[in-house]
Amino acid sequence: MAIRAILIITIVCYISYYSKAEEDFTTKLSKLEELEIEKELNLLNKPPIKTIKTKDGVLYDCIDFFKQPAFDHPALKNHSYHYKMKPSFRPKINKRKDYLNINSKRLSCPIGTVPIRRTTKEDLIKSKLFTKTYGSLTTEKPGLHHAVLRTKSDPKRRYNGGGAVMNIYQPNVVGPQYSSSQMTIKNGPDSIQVGWTAGGTSCFNTQCPGFVIVSTEIPLDFTFEQVSQRGGTLYETSVFIYRVQRVLWR
């Protein structure tokens, strides 16, 4: 059965003042918080079958598919996911000649494993800093800016997915500032998003519970090696969310 949704292509830019909040938070960690972080690191970083180090020094561990952090969540204990799950078709998109298309940084994990970025103590501290200092932002609060292209709200219209071609940039952001380009499929309070983000300390990876990874080559939070330059070469990436046999793929 097709889903009803509102398709939104959003460019999100959040600008805030940042001083030494992260440094202050790090120095004020209590012993209990230190223990909690160590415990969380042990839960997130599973024993790897293989470890891959990227050009920018990021470590990705090839973890047994069934031992990935997502399946620690109570709601996914009796899951039916399998590493051989594949969509029966993939949408096609025309590439523009004036842009170089970069879809992903592909890794090479063995069959039956998935690439997961190794979480560091600093990663968790940044995540906690974001939650404590900033929390959720709304349009009523200053500093959060949107440029949005969206479909018309029509209860008679149904969507089985969407696609977008996004330019890849690396905006100059510091601390908790972030800039993002994303596509969102929204149905009531629920939404699914895909895109890229620069900076920020929010959770877009396996630090958030519930992300099930099925690819042996594409990690959840990969980084782009090449980005667009003003007056220079432009790079783009194609992203999709599409429904196949009652399953939403990204």
C-alpha positions in Angstrom: 0.0 0.0 0.0 1.4 3.4 -1.0 2.3 5.8 1.7 1.0 9.4 2.0 3.6 11.9 2.6 4.9 15.4 2.0 8.1 15.5 0.1 10.4 18.3 1.3 13.8 19.3 0.0 15.4 21.4 2.6 18.6 23.4 3.1 19.2 23.9 6.7 21.6 26.4 8.1 22.0 26.9 11.8 24.3 29.7 13.0 25.0 30.3 16.7 27.6 31.9 18.8 30.3 29.5 20.0 33.1 30.1 22.5 34.6 27.6 24.8 31.4 25.6 25.7 32.9 22.3 24.5 36.1 22.8 26.4 34.3 23.8 29.6 32.0 20.8 29.3 34.9 18.4 28.9 36.7 19.7 32.0 33.5 19.4 34.1 32.8 15.8 33.4 32.0 14.0 36.7 33.2 10.5 37.5 29.7 9.1 36.9 29.6 10.8 33.4 33.1 9.4 32.6 31.9 5.9 33.5 28.7 6.4 31.5 30.7 7.4 28.4 33.0 4.4 28.8 30.0 2.1 29.1 28.4 3.6 26.0 31.7 3.3 24.0 31.8 -0.4 24.9 28.2 -0.8 23.7 28.7 1.1 20.4 32.1 -0.2 19.4 31.6 -3.9 18.7 34.5 -6.3 18.1 35.5 -5.8 14.4 36.1 -8.5 11.8 38.2 -5.9 9.9 39.1 -2.3 10.3 39.5 0.2 7.5 41.3 3.6 7.8 40.2 6.3 5.3 42.5 9.0 3.8 41.2 11.5 6.4 42.1 9.2 9.3 38.6 8.0 10.2 38.4 4.4 11.4 35.5 2.2 10.1 35.0 -1.2 11.7 33.5 -4.1 9.7 31.0 -5.5 12.2 29.0 -8.7 12.0 25.6 -7.7 10.5 23.6 -9.2 13.4 25.9 -7.6 16.0 25.5 -4.0 14.9 24.4 -1.5 17.6 20.9 -1.1 16.1 19.9 -4.5 17.2 20.6 -3.7 20.8 17.5 -1.6 20.8 14.5 -3.4 22.5 12.2 -2.7 19.5 14.6 -4.6 17.2 15.4 -7.6 19.3 13.1 -9.9 17.2 13.9 -8.4 13.8 13.8 -10.1 10.4 16.5 -8.1 8.8 19.2 -9.9 6.9 22.5 -8.8 5.3 21.3 -10.3 1.9 18.3 -7.9 1.8 18.4 -5.9 -1.4 15.9 -3.7 -3.2 14.4 -5.3 -6.3 15.0 -2.1 -8.3 16.9 1.2 -8.1 15.7 4.5 -9.6 17.7 6.0 -12.4 18.7 9.7 -12.6 20.3 11.6 -15.5 23.7 13.0 -14.7 24.4 16.6 -15.7 27.6 17.1 -17.8 28.7 20.3 -16.0 28.9 18.5 -12.6 30.9 15.6 -11.3 28.7 13.1 -9.6 30.0 11.5 -6.4 27.6 9.1 -4.8 29.7 7.8 -2.0 33.0 6.8 -0.6 32.9 3.0 -0.9 34.6 0.8 1.6 35.2 -3.0 1.3 33.8 -5.0 4.2 33.5 -8.8 4.0 30.1 -10.2 3.1 28.0 -10.5 6.2 29.5 -7.5 7.9 28.7 -3.7 7.7 31.0 -0.7 8.0 30.4 1.3 11.2 32.4 4.4 12.1 34.3 3.8 15.3 32.9 6.1 18.0 35.4 8.0 20.1 35.1 9.6 23.6 35.2 13.0 21.9 32.2 12.1 19.7 30.1 11.2 22.7 31.1 14.4 24.5 30.1 16.5 21.6 26.8 14.7 21.4 26.1 15.3 25.1 27.2 19.0 24.7 24.7 19.5 22.0 21.9 18.0 24.1 22.7 20.0 27.2 23.5 23.3 25.6 21.2 23.6 22.7 18.5 20.9 22.6 15.8 21.1 20.0 15.5 24.3 18.0 12.3 25.7 16.6 11.6 28.3 14.0 10.6 30.7 16.8 14.3 30.7 18.0 16.8 33.0 16.3 19.8 31.5 14.4 18.0 28.7 12.5 17.4 29.4 8.9 15.6 27.3 6.2 15.4 27.5 2.5 12.7 25.0 1.5 11.2 23.5 -1.6 8.2 21.4 -0.9 5.3 19.6 -2.6 1.8 20.8 -2.0 -0.1 19.2 0.8 -2.7 17.1 -0.9 -4.4 14.1 0.9 -5.2 12.6 -2.4 -1.6 12.5 -3.6 0.5 9.5 -2.6 4.3 9.2 -2.7 6.4 6.0 -2.8 9.6 7.9 -2.4 11.6 10.8 -3.8 15.0 11.7 -5.2 17.2 14.8 -5.2 20.5 15.9 -6.7 22.5 18.0 -4.2 25.6 20.1 -4.6 28.3 19.2 -2.1 29.9 22.0 -0.2 31.9 22.4 3.0 30.7 25.6 4.7 32.9 27.2 7.3 31.2 26.3 10.5 32.6 26.0 14.1 31.5 24.3 17.3 27.8 23.5 17.3 27.1 25.4 14.1 26.0 23.3 11.1 24.9 23.6 7.5 22.9 20.9 5.9 21.3 19.9 2.6 18.7 17.2 2.9 15.6 15.6 1.4 12.8 14.7 3.8 9.7 12.5 3.3 7.2 13.4 6.0 4.0 11.7 7.1 2.4 13.5 10.1 5.0 13.6 12.9 7.1 10.9 11.3 9.9 11.7 8.8 12.8 10.1 6.9 15.7 12.2 5.8 18.7 11.8 3.6 21.4 14.2 2.6 24.7 15.8 3.8 25.6 18.0 6.8 28.7 19.9 7.7 29.7 20.5 11.3 27.2 20.2 14.1 27.2 17.9 17.1 23.8 16.2 16.6 23.4 12.5 16.0 23.4 11.4 12.3 25.0 8.0 12.8 24.9 4.8 14.9 25.2 6.8 18.1 21.5 7.2 17.6 19.6 3.9 18.2 17.7 2.3 15.4 19.9 2.8 12.3 20.1 -0.6 10.5 23.0 -0.8 8.0 22.7 -3.3 5.2 25.5 -2.2 2.8 29.0 -3.7 3.0 30.5 -0.6 1.2 28.6 2.5 2.2 28.8 3.6 5.9 26.0 5.6 7.4 28.0 8.8 7.9 30.7 8.7 5.2 32.5 11.9 4.3 33.0 13.3 0.8 36.6 13.6 -0.3 35.8 16.3 -2.9 33.6 19.3 -2.4 32.4 22.1 -4.7 34.4 25.4 -4.9 33.0 28.8 -5.9 34.3 29.5 -9.4 35.8 26.1 -9.6 34.8 22.5 -10.1 31.3 21.6 -8.9 30.5 18.2 -7.3 27.1 16.7 -6.6 25.5 13.6 -5.2 22.3 11.8 -6.0 20.1 10.7 -3.1 16.9 8.6 -3.0 14.3 7.3 -0.7 12.0 4.8 -2.3 9.5 2.1 -1.3 9.9 -1.4 -2.6 7.7 -4.2 -1.3 6.6 -2.2 1.8 10.2 -1.4 2.7 11.7 2.2 2.5 15.3 2.2 1.1 17.8 5.0 1.2 
